[in-house]
């Protein structure tokens, strides 16, 4: 049985070219990049090369890119670092209700420390309104943090428009670009961002490697204490092999982005059209005009998503209900809830995320298996049963008087029909047979002899 991986928004397979680039730094070039001797200089050369590649790709300066252990650390550093460094300006932060938990949880911790956080709503497609940002921002706002591409439904935010509003009020603008890095071209100046989070393992790089872009001049506290690494901004020994792999993954992403985007558009469009034709009562989530081609969120009416995932997994197909970072929790998706979906709709939602190694044949297989699994689950669906019972409960209950009136009306109608039939019988008996007239009689045929 061929296994099919449709969970690339959670993580991607390490590229062979990336692994090849990393191997020397796991064997022969093993020095600490902070050491002054030749072993250290060899290691730091690899780190500096990766930093230059990433900075060049996002349109930044090399001294504005700082390596972290991943996207979660980078988000925490951006939010907590800026908040604590700018308390004299104010203690107000703005974010959206659909951010990654590493952003939301950092904001909740700041609330416990006396900061005020505004959580912006989104529309039914997961889009943040620029007017809401304008309405909520104030002179005491120190930071606005909005993700570029949502990791559950793929909606792309209007980052440039939001940044203009933020800059007008003199606040810093942070963007979580973890899902965006492999989905769209990124230039920090074009987007107008002050801080930006990135991660390697979403673009076929190694796990445990991330980066935070910090524009020169941004006031931010050090987050990881205990060392002078990363230009004395982030303590801790640099994971040299992972950083080198991150740089190579970004280089390959830049090379292949146009091809990748076209391929993912074709795959996701093919999948959406096929699934809409084959399976009834489904809904595609996210903004249809502003969405990553790699992510397709589908709500299946009348099923539990976790049951569907289990059945698909038995057939070798890997999908998810949403963020992998929250998959171990029983809490329903905060993203889908913020989009106004009901508990049953949230329970029946599955995320399919594609990569370029997926084929149309794979999609044909997935849809065929999906049809079988959905049909099986809907037959004994507790959600369908609840909906049926709810409809029955909502149906108006007839009173005894109403039933009596209805029975009387039925009896009157029956009597009328009986009387009508009697009248028709009498009318038929009174009718006389019509005599045939001369005109109705057929004239005898004359025979003519042909000459």
C-alpha positions, 0 to 999 in steps of 0.5 A: 500500500502506497502511503500518501502524505497530505499534512505538509502544513505540519512539517515537510520531508527533509530535502536530499540536497539540504541533508547533503549540505548539512552532513559535513557539519555533523561530521568533520566540521563540528566546531562551536561557531562561537569558538575563536580557533579554526574549528570554530571559524569553519563552523561560523562560516557555514552559519554566516553563509546561511544568514546571508542567504536568508537575509538576501531572500527576504530583502533584509541585511544580514545583521537583522537575521537571528537564528532560533530553535524554531518558530515558537521561540521566535514568536515568543521573543518578538512579542515578549521582547518588544513588550518588555522593552517598550513599557515606557511607551505603553502596555497595549498589544494587538493580535488576531484571534486566529494566531498560532498558540505561540503568539496567543499564549505569549500574549496571555502571559503578558496579560498576567503581567499587566499588559492589555491585549486586544484580540481582533475578530476575523470574518467567516473566511478568516480575514482580519479587517484593516478597519478593525486594526485602525479602530483598536490601535492607540498611542499606547500600542507598542506592538501589532502581531498578525500572521501572514498565512493562517496554518489551518485554513490558508487565508492570506492577510492584507499585511501591507495595508495593516502595516501602513496603519501600524506605522502611522501610530508608531507601533512595531509590526510583527508578522508570523511568516512560518506558513508564508515562507514557502507559499509566496515571495517575501520582502520585508520592506515591501510588506512593511514589517519590523519583525518576522518569524520564520521556520525551516521545517515547513520548507524541507529544512531540518526541525529545530531551526528558525529565525527572527528578522529584527529591523535595525533600530527596533527596541527589543529585549534579549529573550534567551539569557546565558550567552553572547551568541547571535550578536549578543541578542540570543544566548545558547550554542548555535545549532550549526548543522540545522542553521546550515540546512535552513539556509540551503532550504531557503536557497532551494525554495527561492529557486523553485518557488514559481514552479512550486506555486503553479504545481500546488495551484493545479493540485489543490484546484483539482482536489477541490473540484473532484471532492465537490463533485464526488461528495455531498454536503461539504464546505471549503473553508478560507478566503477563496481569493486570498489563500495559500495553494498548499492548504485546503480546509474541508468541512464534512457535514455529519461526521467527526473529523478525528474518526475520519482521520483514523480511517484514512490513516488505516488506508495510508493517507495522512491528514490532520484536523488543524495545527499539529502543535495543538493536536494533542489537546481536546480543545476545538480549533480556535481558528474555526471558532473565530470564523463563526463555525459551530461545534459540529462543523469544527468537529467535521473539519479536516485540513489537507496540505499539499506538496509538489511530490503529490500527484493527481493519481494520489488525489484520485486515490484520496478522493475515492477512499474519502468517499467510502469513509465519509459514507461509512461514518455518516451511516451511524453519525451521532451528529446526524442523529442530533440534527434529526432530533433537533428538527423533530423537537423544533416541529410544532406539536398539535394540541387536542383541539387542533387535532379535533379540528383537523379530523373534522376538516378531513371528514368534511372533505371526504363527504364532499368527495362522496357527494360529488361521485353520487352526482356524477353517477346520476348525471351519467344515467340521465344522459341519452345516447347520441343518434348518428346523423347522416353526416356521421354515416360513412358514405359507401366507397364507389368503385371506378374502372380504370381505363 
